[in-house]
């Protein structure tokens, strides 16, 4: 799983997460705080607050891009 940070429509960074700790209080917050500190200067330049999304990326396989069957 990944925590992704966006600023408006711009993707800023993603951080890998341990699925076992997602429900632990403060786990996600620690990553959010770290990213906000890391990009503090960027965040001061825009009135838009950062958005955070947790995603579970799907593995890409050869069949992911196969054309659908028309039968």
PDB file of N, H, CA, C and O in Angstrom:
ATOM      1  N   UNK A   1       0.850  -1.169   0.000  1.00  0.00           N
ATOM      2  CA  UNK A   1       0.000   0.000   0.000  1.00  0.00           C
ATOM      3  C   UNK A   1       0.895   1.231   0.000  1.00  0.00           C
ATOM      4  O   UNK A   1       2.040   1.187   0.450  1.00  0.00           O
ATOM      5  N   UNK A   2       0.357   2.317  -0.507  1.00  0.00           N
ATOM      6  H   UNK A   2      -0.573   2.353  -0.872  1.00  0.00           H
ATOM      7  CA  UNK A   2       1.106   3.563  -0.594  1.00  0.00           C
ATOM      8  C   UNK A   2       0.264   4.740  -0.128  1.00  0.00           C
ATOM      9  O   UNK A   2      -0.950   4.778  -0.334  1.00  0.00           O
ATOM     10  N   UNK A   3       0.929   5.692   0.500  1.00  0.00           N
ATOM     11  H   UNK A   3       1.915   5.660   0.667  1.00  0.00           H
ATOM     12  CA  UNK A   3       0.323   6.973   0.839  1.00  0.00           C
ATOM     13  C   UNK A   3       0.812   7.966  -0.201  1.00  0.00           C
ATOM     14  O   UNK A   3       2.014   8.191  -0.340  1.00  0.00           O
ATOM     15  N   UNK A   4      -0.122   8.558  -0.931  1.00  0.00           N
ATOM     16  H   UNK A   4      -1.099   8.376  -0.818  1.00  0.00           H
ATOM     17  CA  UNK A   4       0.237   9.491  -1.993  1.00  0.00           C
ATOM     18  C   UNK A   4      -0.148  10.904  -1.584  1.00  0.00           C
ATOM     19  O   UNK A   4      -1.227  11.135  -1.039  1.00  0.00           O
ATOM     20  N   UNK A   5       0.752  11.847  -1.856  1.00  0.00           N
ATOM     21  H   UNK A   5       1.629  11.659  -2.299  1.00  0.00           H
ATOM     22  CA  UNK A   5       0.512  13.251  -1.532  1.00  0.00           C
ATOM     23  C   UNK A   5       0.324  14.030  -2.828  1.00  0.00           C
ATOM     24  O   UNK A   5       1.129  13.944  -3.754  1.00  0.00           O
ATOM     25  N   UNK A   6      -0.765  14.792  -2.862  1.00  0.00           N
ATOM     26  H   UNK A   6      -1.419  14.862  -2.109  1.00  0.00           H
ATOM     27  CA  UNK A   6      -1.074  15.660  -4.004  1.00  0.00           C
ATOM     28  C   UNK A   6      -1.218  17.092  -3.520  1.00  0.00           C
ATOM     29  O   UNK A   6      -1.654  17.349  -2.398  1.00  0.00           O
ATOM     30  N   UNK A   7      -0.848  18.004  -4.379  1.00  0.00           N
ATOM     31  H   UNK A   7      -0.494  17.795  -5.291  1.00  0.00           H
ATOM     32  CA  UNK A   7      -1.055  19.423  -4.136  1.00  0.00           C
ATOM     33  C   UNK A   7      -1.833  19.943  -5.338  1.00  0.00           C
ATOM     34  O   UNK A   7      -1.268  20.182  -6.404  1.00  0.00           O
ATOM     35  N   UNK A   8      -3.136  20.112  -5.148  1.00  0.00           N
ATOM     36  H   UNK A   8      -3.596  19.918  -4.282  1.00  0.00           H
ATOM     37  CA  UNK A   8      -4.004  20.414  -6.286  1.00  0.00           C
ATOM     38  C   UNK A   8      -4.037  19.188  -7.187  1.00  0.00           C
ATOM     39  O   UNK A   8      -4.333  18.087  -6.724  1.00  0.00           O
ATOM     40  N   UNK A   9      -3.735  19.368  -8.473  1.00  0.00           N
ATOM     41  H   UNK A   9      -3.495  20.263  -8.849  1.00  0.00           H
ATOM     42  CA  UNK A   9      -3.689  18.251  -9.413  1.00  0.00           C
ATOM     43  C   UNK A   9      -2.293  17.652  -9.546  1.00  0.00           C
ATOM     44  O   UNK A   9      -2.093  16.708 -10.310  1.00  0.00           O
ATOM     45  N   UNK A  10      -1.335  18.190  -8.811  1.00  0.00           N
ATOM     46  H   UNK A  10      -1.497  18.956  -8.190  1.00  0.00           H
ATOM     47  CA  UNK A  10       0.051  17.756  -8.944  1.00  0.00           C
ATOM     48  C   UNK A  10       0.403  16.664  -7.941  1.00  0.00           C
ATOM     49  O   UNK A  10       0.203  16.820  -6.737  1.00  0.00           O
ATOM     50  N   UNK A  11       0.925  15.569  -8.452  1.00  0.00           N
ATOM     51  H   UNK A  11       1.088  15.442  -9.431  1.00  0.00           H
ATOM     52  CA  UNK A  11       1.427  14.492  -7.606  1.00  0.00           C
ATOM     53  C   UNK A  11       2.773  14.943  -7.044  1.00  0.00           C
ATOM     54  O   UNK A  11       3.645  15.385  -7.792  1.00  0.00           O
ATOM     55  N   UNK A  12       2.942  14.831  -5.725  1.00  0.00           N
ATOM     56  H   UNK A  12       2.234  14.471  -5.117  1.00  0.00           H
ATOM     57  CA  UNK A  12       4.184  15.268  -5.092  1.00  0.00           C
ATOM     58  C   UNK A  12       5.074  14.073  -4.756  1.00  0.00           C
ATOM     59  O   UNK A  12       6.222  14.023  -5.199  1.00  0.00           O
ATOM     60  N   UNK A  13       4.574  13.119  -3.990  1.00  0.00           N
ATOM     61  H   UNK A  13       3.642  13.159  -3.630  1.00  0.00           H
ATOM     62  CA  UNK A  13       5.393  11.970  -3.597  1.00  0.00           C
ATOM     63  C   UNK A  13       4.501  10.857  -3.057  1.00  0.00           C
ATOM     64  O   UNK A  13       3.385  11.104  -2.599  1.00  0.00           O
ATOM     65  N   UNK A  14       5.012   9.628  -3.119  1.00  0.00           N
ATOM     66  H   UNK A  14       5.919   9.428  -3.491  1.00  0.00           H
ATOM     67  CA  UNK A  14       4.321   8.507  -2.483  1.00  0.00           C
ATOM     68  C   UNK A  14       5.286   7.808  -1.540  1.00  0.00           C
ATOM     69  O   UNK A  14       6.499   7.810  -1.750  1.00  0.00           O
ATOM     70  N   UNK A  15       4.722   7.208  -0.493  1.00  0.00           N
ATOM     71  H   UNK A  15       3.736   7.206  -0.322  1.00  0.00           H
ATOM     72  CA  UNK A  15       5.496   6.517   0.523  1.00  0.00           C
ATOM     73  C   UNK A  15       4.906   5.123   0.683  1.00  0.00           C
ATOM     74  O   UNK A  15       3.690   4.967   0.797  1.00  0.00           O
ATOM     75  N   UNK A  16       5.764   4.116   0.691  1.00  0.00           N
ATOM     76  H   UNK A  16       6.751   4.243   0.599  1.00  0.00           H
ATOM     77  CA  UNK A  16       5.294   2.747   0.913  1.00  0.00           C
ATOM     78  C   UNK A  16       4.847   2.576   2.359  1.00  0.00           C
ATOM     79  O   UNK A  16       5.483   3.088   3.280  1.00  0.00           O
ATOM     80  N   UNK A  17       3.752   1.855   2.548  1.00  0.00           N
ATOM     81  H   UNK A  17       3.236   1.439   1.799  1.00  0.00           H
ATOM     82  CA  UNK A  17       3.196   1.612   3.876  1.00  0.00           C
ATOM     83  C   UNK A  17       3.188   0.129   4.190  1.00  0.00           C
ATOM     84  O   UNK A  17       3.134  -0.708   3.289  1.00  0.00           O
ATOM     85  N   UNK A  18       3.242  -0.187   5.472  1.00  0.00           N
ATOM     86  H   UNK A  18       3.285   0.493   6.204  1.00  0.00           H
ATOM     87  CA  UNK A  18       3.109  -1.562   5.934  1.00  0.00           C
ATOM     88  C   UNK A  18       1.632  -1.796   6.234  1.00  0.00           C
ATOM     89  O   UNK A  18       1.063  -1.160   7.120  1.00  0.00           O
ATOM     90  N   UNK A  19       1.027  -2.697   5.504  1.00  0.00           N
ATOM     91  H   UNK A  19       1.490  -3.214   4.784  1.00  0.00           H
ATOM     92  CA  UNK A  19      -0.414  -2.945   5.620  1.00  0.00           C
ATOM     93  C   UNK A  19      -0.821  -3.305   7.049  1.00  0.00           C
ATOM     94  O   UNK A  19      -1.927  -2.972   7.475  1.00  0.00           O
ATOM     95  N   UNK A  20       0.050  -3.974   7.786  1.00  0.00           N
ATOM     96  H   UNK A  20       0.948  -4.245   7.439  1.00  0.00           H
ATOM     97  CA  UNK A  20      -0.275  -4.417   9.143  1.00  0.00           C
ATOM     98  C   UNK A  20      -0.460  -3.249  10.120  1.00  0.00           C
ATOM     99  O   UNK A  20      -1.145  -3.391  11.133  1.00  0.00           O
ATOM    100  N   UNK A  21       0.148  -2.098   9.818  1.00  0.00           N
ATOM    101  H   UNK A  21       0.704  -1.983   8.995  1.00  0.00           H
ATOM    102  CA  UNK A  21       0.103  -0.969  10.746  1.00  0.00           C
ATOM    103  C   UNK A  21      -0.865   0.138  10.334  1.00  0.00           C
ATOM    104  O   UNK A  21      -0.970   1.145  11.033  1.00  0.00           O
ATOM    105  N   UNK A  22      -1.572  -0.025   9.218  1.00  0.00           N
ATOM    106  H   UNK A  22      -1.486  -0.843   8.650  1.00  0.00           H
ATOM    107  CA  UNK A  22      -2.474   1.026   8.717  1.00  0.00           C
ATOM    108  C   UNK A  22      -3.500   1.434   9.772  1.00  0.00           C
ATOM    109  O   UNK A  22      -3.785   2.621   9.927  1.00  0.00           O
ATOM    110  N   UNK A  23      -4.052   0.474  10.491  1.00  0.00           N
ATOM    111  H   UNK A  23      -3.821  -0.491  10.365  1.00  0.00           H
ATOM    112  CA  UNK A  23      -5.095   0.801  11.478  1.00  0.00           C
ATOM    113  C   UNK A  23      -4.533   1.255  12.817  1.00  0.00           C
ATOM    114  O   UNK A  23      -5.295   1.619  13.712  1.00  0.00           O
ATOM    115  N   UNK A  24      -3.217   1.239  12.969  1.00  0.00           N
ATOM    116  H   UNK A  24      -2.598   0.942  12.242  1.00  0.00           H
ATOM    117  CA  UNK A  24      -2.598   1.679  14.226  1.00  0.00           C
ATOM    118  C   UNK A  24      -2.671   3.210  14.320  1.00  0.00           C
ATOM    119  O   UNK A  24      -2.249   3.908  13.398  1.00  0.00           O
ATOM    120  N   UNK A  25      -3.207   3.733  15.433  1.00  0.00           N
ATOM    121  H   UNK A  25      -3.550   3.166  16.182  1.00  0.00           H
ATOM    122  CA  UNK A  25      -3.315   5.190  15.572  1.00  0.00           C
ATOM    123  C   UNK A  25      -1.953   5.877  15.433  1.00  0.00           C
ATOM    124  O   UNK A  25      -0.969   5.468  16.048  1.00  0.00           O
ATOM    125  N   UNK A  26      -1.920   6.908  14.628  1.00  0.00           N
ATOM    126  H   UNK A  26      -2.720   7.241  14.128  1.00  0.00           H
ATOM    127  CA  UNK A  26      -0.716   7.704  14.446  1.00  0.00           C
ATOM    128  C   UNK A  26       0.207   7.229  13.341  1.00  0.00           C
ATOM    129  O   UNK A  26       1.131   7.950  12.965  1.00  0.00           O
ATOM    130  N   UNK A  27      -0.017   6.031  12.808  1.00  0.00           N
ATOM    131  H   UNK A  27      -0.768   5.445  13.113  1.00  0.00           H
ATOM    132  CA  UNK A  27       0.882   5.498  11.778  1.00  0.00           C
ATOM    133  C   UNK A  27       0.855   6.363  10.517  1.00  0.00           C
ATOM    134  O   UNK A  27       1.901   6.820  10.055  1.00  0.00           O
ATOM    135  N   UNK A  28      -0.333   6.588   9.964  1.00  0.00           N
ATOM    136  H   UNK A  28      -1.183   6.217  10.339  1.00  0.00           H
ATOM    137  CA  UNK A  28      -0.437   7.426   8.760  1.00  0.00           C
ATOM    138  C   UNK A  28      -0.070   8.874   9.059  1.00  0.00           C
ATOM    139  O   UNK A  28       0.555   9.549   8.241  1.00  0.00           O
ATOM    140  N   UNK A  29      -0.466   9.345  10.245  1.00  0.00           N
ATOM    141  H   UNK A  29      -0.973   8.797  10.909  1.00  0.00           H
ATOM    142  CA  UNK A  29      -0.179  10.726  10.623  1.00  0.00           C
ATOM    143  C   UNK A  29       1.308  11.028  10.646  1.00  0.00           C
ATOM    144  O   UNK A  29       1.724  12.134  10.302  1.00  0.00           O
ATOM    145  N   UNK A  30       2.112  10.052  11.051  1.00  0.00           N
ATOM    146  H   UNK A  30       1.774   9.153  11.330  1.00  0.00           H
ATOM    147  CA  UNK A  30       3.558  10.280  11.098  1.00  0.00           C
ATOM    148  C   UNK A  30       4.125  10.501   9.694  1.00  0.00           C
ATOM    149  O   UNK A  30       5.017  11.328   9.508  1.00  0.00           O
ATOM    150  N   UNK A  31       3.611   9.766   8.709  1.00  0.00           N
ATOM    151  H   UNK A  31       2.886   9.094   8.860  1.00  0.00           H
ATOM    152  CA  UNK A  31       4.060   9.953   7.334  1.00  0.00           C
ATOM    153  C   UNK A  31       3.571  11.294   6.776  1.00  0.00           C
ATOM    154  O   UNK A  31       4.305  11.982   6.067  1.00  0.00           O
ATOM    155  N   UNK A  32       2.331  11.656   7.099  1.00  0.00           N
ATOM    156  H   UNK A  32       1.734  11.097   7.675  1.00  0.00           H
ATOM    157  CA  UNK A  32       1.797  12.943   6.641  1.00  0.00           C
ATOM    158  C   UNK A  32       2.619  14.096   7.198  1.00  0.00           C
ATOM    159  O   UNK A  32       2.961  15.028   6.469  1.00  0.00           O
ATOM    160  N   UNK A  33       2.938  14.035   8.495  1.00  0.00           N
ATOM    161  H   UNK A  33       2.661  13.278   9.087  1.00  0.00           H
ATOM    162  CA  UNK A  33       3.756  15.093   9.115  1.00  0.00           C
ATOM    163  C   UNK A  33       5.121  15.182   8.457  1.00  0.00           C
ATOM    164  O   UNK A  33       5.613  16.275   8.179  1.00  0.00           O
ATOM    165  N   UNK A  34       5.736  14.025   8.207  1.00  0.00           N
ATOM    166  H   UNK A  34       5.337  13.137   8.433  1.00  0.00           H
ATOM    167  CA  UNK A  34       7.055  14.006   7.566  1.00  0.00           C
ATOM    168  C   UNK A  34       7.009  14.672   6.187  1.00  0.00           C
ATOM    169  O   UNK A  34       7.881  15.472   5.846  1.00  0.00           O
ATOM    170  N   UNK A  35       5.980  14.333   5.397  1.00  0.00           N
ATOM    171  H   UNK A  35       5.271  13.683   5.674  1.00  0.00           H
ATOM    172  CA  UNK A  35       5.863  14.924   4.059  1.00  0.00           C
ATOM    173  C   UNK A  35       5.580  16.421   4.130  1.00  0.00           C
ATOM    174  O   UNK A  35       6.100  17.184   3.317  1.00  0.00           O
ATOM    175  N   UNK A  36       4.771  16.848   5.083  1.00  0.00           N
ATOM    176  H   UNK A  36       4.348  16.228   5.743  1.00  0.00           H
ATOM    177  CA  UNK A  36       4.488  18.279   5.225  1.00  0.00           C
ATOM    178  C   UNK A  36       5.741  19.052   5.609  1.00  0.00           C
ATOM    179  O   UNK A  36       5.946  20.169   5.135  1.00  0.00           O
ATOM    180  N   UNK A  37       6.577  18.476   6.456  1.00  0.00           N
ATOM    181  H   UNK A  37       6.410  17.568   6.841  1.00  0.00           H
ATOM    182  CA  UNK A  37       7.839  19.129   6.838  1.00  0.00           C
ATOM    183  C   UNK A  37       8.791  19.150   5.644  1.00  0.00           C
ATOM    184  O   UNK A  37       9.427  20.166   5.366  1.00  0.00           O
ATOM    185  N   UNK A  38       8.882  18.031   4.949  1.00  0.00           N
ATOM    186  H   UNK A  38       8.365  17.206   5.175  1.00  0.00           H
ATOM    187  CA  UNK A  38       9.785  17.921   3.799  1.00  0.00           C
ATOM    188  C   UNK A  38       9.449  18.944   2.716  1.00  0.00           C
ATOM    189  O   UNK A  38      10.347  19.504   2.088  1.00  0.00           O
ATOM    190  N   UNK A  39       8.156  19.189   2.497  1.00  0.00           N
ATOM    191  H   UNK A  39       7.426  18.734   3.007  1.00  0.00           H
ATOM    192  CA  UNK A  39       7.708  20.105   1.444  1.00  0.00           C
ATOM    193  C   UNK A  39       7.155  21.407   2.020  1.00  0.00           C
ATOM    194  O   UNK A  39       6.287  22.034   1.411  1.00  0.00           O
ATOM    195  N   UNK A  40       7.640  21.810   3.167  1.00  0.00           N
ATOM    196  H   UNK A  40       8.344  21.301   3.662  1.00  0.00           H
ATOM    197  CA  UNK A  40       7.152  23.001   3.853  1.00  0.00           C
ATOM    198  C   UNK A  40       7.233  24.252   2.981  1.00  0.00           C
ATOM    199  O   UNK A  40       6.280  25.029   2.925  1.00  0.00           O
ATOM    200  N   UNK A  41       8.357  24.450   2.305  1.00  0.00           N
ATOM    201  H   UNK A  41       9.131  23.818   2.350  1.00  0.00           H
ATOM    202  CA  UNK A  41       8.510  25.654   1.468  1.00  0.00           C
ATOM    203  C   UNK A  41       7.511  25.643   0.314  1.00  0.00           C
ATOM    204  O   UNK A  41       6.933  26.678  -0.017  1.00  0.00           O
ATOM    205  N   UNK A  42       7.309  24.490  -0.291  1.00  0.00           N
ATOM    206  H   UNK A  42       7.779  23.649  -0.021  1.00  0.00           H
ATOM    207  CA  UNK A  42       6.342  24.371  -1.382  1.00  0.00           C
ATOM    208  C   UNK A  42       4.927  24.653  -0.891  1.00  0.00           C
ATOM    209  O   UNK A  42       4.153  25.328  -1.569  1.00  0.00           O
ATOM    210  N   UNK A  43       4.592  24.136   0.285  1.00  0.00           N
ATOM    211  H   UNK A  43       5.221  23.588   0.835  1.00  0.00           H
ATOM    212  CA  UNK A  43       3.251  24.334   0.842  1.00  0.00           C
ATOM    213  C   UNK A  43       2.991  25.793   1.206  1.00  0.00           C
ATOM    214  O   UNK A  43       1.846  26.243   1.163  1.00  0.00           O
ATOM    215  N   UNK A  44       4.030  26.532   1.562  1.00  0.00           N
ATOM    216  H   UNK A  44       4.960  26.166   1.597  1.00  0.00           H
ATOM    217  CA  UNK A  44       3.864  27.951   1.899  1.00  0.00           C
ATOM    218  C   UNK A  44       3.579  28.804   0.671  1.00  0.00           C
ATOM    219  O   UNK A  44       3.055  29.912   0.787  1.00  0.00           O
ATOM    220  N   UNK A  45       3.923  28.290  -0.502  1.00  0.00           N
ATOM    221  H   UNK A  45       4.348  27.390  -0.596  1.00  0.00           H
ATOM    222  CA  UNK A  45       3.745  29.055  -1.743  1.00  0.00           C
ATOM    223  C   UNK A  45       2.344  28.928  -2.338  1.00  0.00           C
ATOM    224  O   UNK A  45       2.008  29.649  -3.277  1.00  0.00           O
ATOM    225  N   UNK A  46       1.536  28.036  -1.813  1.00  0.00           N
ATOM    226  H   UNK A  46       1.808  27.451  -1.050  1.00  0.00           H
ATOM    227  CA  UNK A  46       0.211  27.819  -2.395  1.00  0.00           C
ATOM    228  C   UNK A  46      -0.860  27.830  -1.308  1.00  0.00           C
ATOM    229  O   UNK A  46      -0.632  27.345  -0.200  1.00  0.00           O
ATOM    230  N   UNK A  47      -2.029  28.386  -1.628  1.00  0.00           N
ATOM    231  H   UNK A  47      -2.214  28.780  -2.528  1.00  0.00           H
ATOM    232  CA  UNK A  47      -3.124  28.380  -0.644  1.00  0.00           C
ATOM    233  C   UNK A  47      -3.863  27.042  -0.579  1.00  0.00           C
ATOM    234  O   UNK A  47      -4.703  26.838   0.297  1.00  0.00           O
ATOM    235  N   UNK A  48      -3.554  26.136  -1.499  1.00  0.00           N
ATOM    236  H   UNK A  48      -2.871  26.301  -2.211  1.00  0.00           H
ATOM    237  CA  UNK A  48      -4.237  24.846  -1.576  1.00  0.00           C
ATOM    238  C   UNK A  48      -3.637  23.888  -0.540  1.00  0.00           C
ATOM    239  O   UNK A  48      -2.423  23.688  -0.526  1.00  0.00           O
ATOM    240  N   UNK A  49      -4.457  23.300   0.318  1.00  0.00           N
ATOM    241  H   UNK A  49      -5.444  23.463   0.307  1.00  0.00           H
ATOM    242  CA  UNK A  49      -3.916  22.338   1.292  1.00  0.00           C
ATOM    243  C   UNK A  49      -3.562  21.020   0.600  1.00  0.00           C
ATOM    244  O   UNK A  49      -4.189  20.671  -0.400  1.00  0.00           O
ATOM    245  N   UNK A  50      -2.581  20.288   1.107  1.00  0.00           N
ATOM    246  H   UNK A  50      -2.072  20.573   1.919  1.00  0.00           H
ATOM    247  CA  UNK A  50      -2.229  19.011   0.495  1.00  0.00           C
ATOM    248  C   UNK A  50      -3.326  17.973   0.720  1.00  0.00           C
ATOM    249  O   UNK A  50      -4.059  18.021   1.708  1.00  0.00           O
ATOM    250  N   UNK A  51      -3.418  17.046  -0.212  1.00  0.00           N
ATOM    251  H   UNK A  51      -2.823  17.007  -1.015  1.00  0.00           H
ATOM    252  CA  UNK A  51      -4.369  15.939  -0.085  1.00  0.00           C
ATOM    253  C   UNK A  51      -3.572  14.641  -0.031  1.00  0.00           C
ATOM    254  O   UNK A  51      -2.572  14.479  -0.731  1.00  0.00           O
ATOM    255  N   UNK A  52      -4.035  13.719   0.813  1.00  0.00           N
ATOM    256  H   UNK A  52      -4.847  13.851   1.381  1.00  0.00           H
ATOM    257  CA  UNK A  52      -3.365  12.432   0.969  1.00  0.00           C
ATOM    258  C   UNK A  52      -4.344  11.324   0.634  1.00  0.00           C
ATOM    259  O   UNK A  52      -5.504  11.358   1.045  1.00  0.00           O
ATOM    260  N   UNK A  53      -3.865  10.339  -0.121  1.00  0.00           N
ATOM    261  H   UNK A  53      -2.923  10.311  -0.455  1.00  0.00           H
ATOM    262  CA  UNK A  53      -4.691   9.219  -0.530  1.00  0.00           C
ATOM    263  C   UNK A  53      -3.915   7.935  -0.256  1.00  0.00           C
ATOM    264  O   UNK A  53      -2.726   7.848  -0.563  1.00  0.00           O
ATOM    265  N   UNK A  54      -4.583   6.942   0.319  1.00  0.00           N
ATOM    266  H   UNK A  54      -5.549   7.012   0.569  1.00  0.00           H
ATOM    267  CA  UNK A  54      -3.982   5.623   0.505  1.00  0.00           C
ATOM    268  C   UNK A  54      -4.486   4.731  -0.619  1.00  0.00           C
ATOM    269  O   UNK A  54      -5.692   4.584  -0.816  1.00  0.00           O
ATOM    270  N   UNK A  55      -3.547   4.135  -1.357  1.00  0.00           N
ATOM    271  H   UNK A  55      -2.568   4.254  -1.198  1.00  0.00           H
ATOM    272  CA  UNK A  55      -3.909   3.275  -2.484  1.00  0.00           C
ATOM    273  C   UNK A  55      -3.218   1.926  -2.353  1.00  0.00           C
ATOM    274  O   UNK A  55      -2.165   1.797  -1.730  1.00  0.00           O
ATOM    275  N   UNK A  56      -3.833   0.945  -2.950  1.00  0.00           N
ATOM    276  H   UNK A  56      -4.689   1.050  -3.456  1.00  0.00           H
ATOM    277  CA  UNK A  56      -3.248  -0.381  -3.047  1.00  0.00           C
ATOM    278  C   UNK A  56      -2.989  -0.618  -4.523  1.00  0.00           C
ATOM    279  O   UNK A  56      -3.887  -1.064  -5.237  1.00  0.00           O
ATOM    280  N   UNK A  57      -1.775  -0.330  -5.003  1.00  0.00           N
ATOM    281  H   UNK A  57      -1.046   0.033  -4.423  1.00  0.00           H
ATOM    282  CA  UNK A  57      -1.510  -0.450  -6.440  1.00  0.00           C
ATOM    283  C   UNK A  57      -1.657  -1.890  -6.920  1.00  0.00           C
ATOM    284  O   UNK A  57      -1.236  -2.836  -6.255  1.00  0.00           O
ATOM    285  N   UNK A  58      -2.256  -2.024  -8.074  1.00  0.00           N
ATOM    286  H   UNK A  58      -2.598  -1.256  -8.615  1.00  0.00           H
ATOM    287  CA  UNK A  58      -2.446  -3.340  -8.677  1.00  0.00           C
ATOM    288  C   UNK A  58      -1.171  -3.709  -9.438  1.00  0.00           C
ATOM    289  O   UNK A  58      -0.589  -2.863 -10.117  1.00  0.00           O
ATOM    290  N   UNK A  59      -0.737  -4.957  -9.331  1.00  0.00           N
ATOM    291  H   UNK A  59      -1.209  -5.645  -8.779  1.00  0.00           H
ATOM    292  CA  UNK A  59       0.442  -5.364 -10.113  1.00  0.00           C
ATOM    293  C   UNK A  59       0.122  -5.339 -11.607  1.00  0.00           C
ATOM    294  O   UNK A  59      -0.981  -5.695 -12.022  1.00  0.00           O
ATOM    295  N   UNK A  60       1.081  -4.923 -12.390  1.00  0.00           N
ATOM    296  H   UNK A  60       1.977  -4.634 -12.053  1.00  0.00           H
ATOM    297  CA  UNK A  60       0.899  -4.861 -13.839  1.00  0.00           C
ATOM    298  C   UNK A  60       1.336  -6.194 -14.419  1.00  0.00           C
ATOM    299  O   UNK A  60       2.453  -6.655 -14.182  1.00  0.00           O
ATOM    300  N   UNK A  61       0.446  -6.803 -15.179  1.00  0.00           N
ATOM    301  H   UNK A  61      -0.461  -6.428 -15.371  1.00  0.00           H
ATOM    302  CA  UNK A  61       0.749  -8.075 -15.829  1.00  0.00           C
ATOM    303  C   UNK A  61       0.596  -7.911 -17.334  1.00  0.00           C
ATOM    304  O   UNK A  61       0.049  -6.915 -17.808  1.00  0.00           O
ATOM    305  N   UNK A  62       1.078  -8.884 -18.070  1.00  0.00           N
ATOM    306  H   UNK A  62       1.522  -9.693 -17.684  1.00  0.00           H
ATOM    307  CA  UNK A  62       0.956  -8.836 -19.533  1.00  0.00           C
ATOM    308  C   UNK A  62      -0.507  -8.800 -19.949  1.00  0.00           C
ATOM    309  O   UNK A  62      -0.844  -8.181 -20.959  1.00  0.00           O
ATOM    310  N   UNK A  63      -1.388  -9.457 -19.184  1.00  0.00           N
ATOM    311  H   UNK A  63      -1.114  -9.960 -18.364  1.00  0.00           H
ATOM    312  CA  UNK A  63      -2.811  -9.492 -19.526  1.00  0.00           C
ATOM    313  C   UNK A  63      -3.518  -8.184 -19.203  1.00  0.00           C
ATOM    314  O   UNK A  63      -4.639  -7.970 -19.665  1.00  0.00           O
ATOM    315  N   UNK A  64      -2.896  -7.303 -18.423  1.00  0.00           N
ATOM    316  H   UNK A  64      -1.986  -7.477 -18.047  1.00  0.00           H
ATOM    317  CA  UNK A  64      -3.530  -6.036 -18.074  1.00  0.00           C
ATOM    318  C   UNK A  64      -3.796  -5.165 -19.291  1.00  0.00           C
ATOM    319  O   UNK A  64      -4.730  -4.363 -19.306  1.00  0.00           O
ATOM    320  N   UNK A  65      -2.962  -5.334 -20.309  1.00  0.00           N
ATOM    321  H   UNK A  65      -2.203  -5.986 -20.296  1.00  0.00           H
ATOM    322  CA  UNK A  65      -3.057  -4.479 -21.488  1.00  0.00           C
ATOM    323  C   UNK A  65      -3.601  -5.215 -22.703  1.00  0.00           C
ATOM    324  O   UNK A  65      -3.604  -4.673 -23.808  1.00  0.00           O
ATOM    325  N   UNK A  66      -4.058  -6.439 -22.507  1.00  0.00           N
ATOM    326  H   UNK A  66      -4.055  -6.879 -21.609  1.00  0.00           H
ATOM    327  CA  UNK A  66      -4.584  -7.228 -23.619  1.00  0.00           C
ATOM    328  C   UNK A  66      -5.936  -6.660 -24.078  1.00  0.00           C
ATOM    329  O   UNK A  66      -6.745  -6.200 -23.273  1.00  0.00           O
ATOM    330  N   UNK A  67      -6.142  -6.709 -25.359  1.00  0.00           N
ATOM    331  H   UNK A  67      -5.485  -7.084 -26.013  1.00  0.00           H
ATOM    332  CA  UNK A  67      -7.414  -6.245 -25.921  1.00  0.00           C
ATOM    333  C   UNK A  67      -8.531  -7.202 -25.510  1.00  0.00           C
ATOM    334  O   UNK A  67      -8.310  -8.411 -25.438  1.00  0.00           O
ATOM    335  N   UNK A  68      -9.720  -6.680 -25.242  1.00  0.00           N
ATOM    336  H   UNK A  68      -9.899  -5.698 -25.301  1.00  0.00           H
ATOM    337  CA  UNK A  68     -10.834  -7.567 -24.865  1.00  0.00           C
ATOM    338  C   UNK A  68     -11.248  -8.467 -26.019  1.00  0.00           C
ATOM    339  O   UNK A  68     -11.143  -8.102 -27.190  1.00  0.00           O
ATOM    340  N   UNK A  69     -11.709  -9.625 -25.665  1.00  0.00           N
ATOM    341  H   UNK A  69     -11.794  -9.922 -24.714  1.00  0.00           H
ATOM    342  CA  UNK A  69     -12.171 -10.587 -26.681  1.00  0.00           C
ATOM    343  C   UNK A  69     -13.537 -10.143 -27.204  1.00  0.00           C
ATOM    344  O   UNK A  69     -14.387  -9.697 -26.433  1.00  0.00           O
ATOM    345  N   UNK A  70     -13.744 -10.265 -28.508  1.00  0.00           N
ATOM    346  H   UNK A  70     -13.054 -10.627 -29.135  1.00  0.00           H
ATOM    347  CA  UNK A  70     -15.003  -9.852 -29.131  1.00  0.00           C
ATOM    348  C   UNK A  70     -15.935 -11.022 -29.383  1.00  0.00           C
ATOM    349  O   UNK A  70     -16.930 -10.863 -30.090  1.00  0.00           O
ATOM    350  N   UNK A  71     -15.651 -12.175 -28.836  1.00  0.00           N
ATOM    351  H   UNK A  71     -14.843 -12.304 -28.261  1.00  0.00           H
ATOM    352  CA  UNK A  71     -16.509 -13.345 -29.087  1.00  0.00           C
ATOM    353  C   UNK A  71     -17.740 -13.356 -28.237  1.00  0.00           C
ATOM    354  O   UNK A  71     -18.552 -14.276 -28.338  1.00  0.00           O
TER     355      UNK A  71
END
